């Protein structure tokens, strides 16, 4: 095997070989557009970005905390909601 070049034999239908595959079409990369980076401090409302978030416990969470005392406290804490003191949005 000294310096022999091997070529892929691709012909047309008369040779009995399948036609060559089409060349892959490469799409140009679209430029990425990024917006300004906004930082929100912990406890700040993501809606209005002015108000502070306050914790509120749901009625069902309080009922679980009373009814199923030891485990109900964990349920109550996991069912809490956060409300903005300015725009009153619920998160």
ABEGO torsion letter per residue (X at the ends): XBGBBBBBBBBBAAAGBBBBBBBBBBBBBBBBBBBBBBBBBBGBBAAAGABBBBBBBBAAAAAAAAABAAAAAAAAAAABBBBBAAAGBBX
